[in-house]
Amino acid sequence: MKAYPGKAEALRLLRQAETMNPGLWVDHCLVVANCAEKIALACGNMDGEKAWVLGLLHDIGRRAGVFHLRHVYEGYMYMLSLGYPDAAKICLTHSFSVQKLEDYIGKHDVTPDQRQTLESALAACEYDDYDRLIQLCDSIGMATGAATLEERMGDVKRRYGWYPQDKWDKNYELKAYFEQKAGRSIDEITAGIGVEG
């Protein structure tokens, strides 16, 4: 069995999750998936389908309800329970371009045991280009389509009242990293990307 589902199964899982907790998060996942696939293909040495699937499932923990940090825990545990460790890892790492739990933007709505699970799993992670790619795409993917880093991070900062400076800086680092790999600007690669691709 692969460490992540195929496209059809990933989409089925997302649509099932949407029936449990409808919301704009579903469109955000589709935009992130489409951005991830385009950037991966532009890089040349990444698997576009894998990038799309991981982008699609990064927020699958939202199926369990309207949560903040707990959606990371729920997604991580759900993907592990289905036997998809690569997808579980993305559920865990997508919110942490800087590899520390304290930088989570939003409520820390987890139990002490859940927090311990997240802290241990995150500390044990070795980030690869798929982790980095979904972190970047999560930072440019709005529910309405691809945005610039400034637009998306500004939107998050307005909604939550803050945005950690180290995370802000790291997102620009990720953008520069993938622009170098792709030989083109991220804004150019993702221009016009929406829910449908």
Disulfide bonds with the S-S distance in Angstrom:
none
